[in-house]
């Protein structure tokens, strides 16, 4: 069930991040980039925009993957953990309103959200690697019925006719 909702959740996040823009909150540090957002006469990194675009692209890619390539239940969810966790590690580094850990790592202040994002990223990668050869018949049968790719369990006659 999560696999069906994840692309929509990513789309909702892409839209919802614009609330940060309208509230002039959760922005990054000062910058003079041409796409900076202006708040009280100062220009800042538009972290809402970075995350919004990332989530929009993620929603599209996860939807397409789920439609044409998904191999097992849960795969889209774990791909989302990797996709979103990767982005949040970097965007959180730009934000100015984060909660920091009470210690430094390699001389840098680390945010709690970065640690959580890293944990999601690594968890998703590990589970995807563990399941890299997994393919449930449901997904292979669906692709075969729709004429998409070559799912496991495809008949020998289909292979023979494809070679001719």
Long-range contacts (C-beta under 8 A, 24 or more apart in sequence): 2-74, 2-76, 2-77, 3-66, 3-70, 3-73, 3-74, 3-75, 3-76, 3-77, 4-66, 6-62, 6-66, 6-76, 6-77, 6-80, 7-58, 7-59, 7-60, 7-62, 7-63, 7-66, 7-76, 8-59, 9-80, 10-55, 10-56, 10-58, 10-59, 10-62, 10-80, 10-83, 10-84, 11-55, 11-56, 11-59, 13-51, 13-52, 13-55, 13-84, 14-51, 14-52, 14-53, 14-55, 14-56, 14-59, 15-52, 17-48, 17-49, 17-51, 17-52, 17-55, 18-48, 18-52, 19-48, 20-47, 20-48, 21-46, 21-48, 21-49, 25-97, 26-95, 26-97, 27-95, 27-96, 28-91, 28-94, 28-95, 28-96, 29-94, 29-95, 29-96, 44-96, 45-94, 47-91, 47-94, 47-95, 50-87, 50-91, 50-94, 51-87, 51-88, 51-91, 54-83, 54-87, 54-91, 55-84, 55-87, 58-83, 58-84, 58-87, 68-143, 68-148, 68-149, 69-149, 70-139, 71-134, 71-135, 71-136, 71-139, 71-140, 72-131, 72-134, 72-135, 72-136, 72-139, 73-136, 74-127, 74-131, 75-128, 75-131, 78-123, 78-124, 78-127, 78-128, 78-131, 79-124, 79-128, 80-124, 81-120, 81-121, 81-123, 81-124, 82-120, 82-121, 82-124, 82-125, 82-128, 84-117, 84-120, 85-117, 85-118, 85-119, 85-120, 85-121, 85-122, 85-124, 86-117, 86-121, 87-117, 88-113, 88-114, 88-116, 88-117, 88-120, 89-114, 89-117, 89-118, 89-121, 92-117
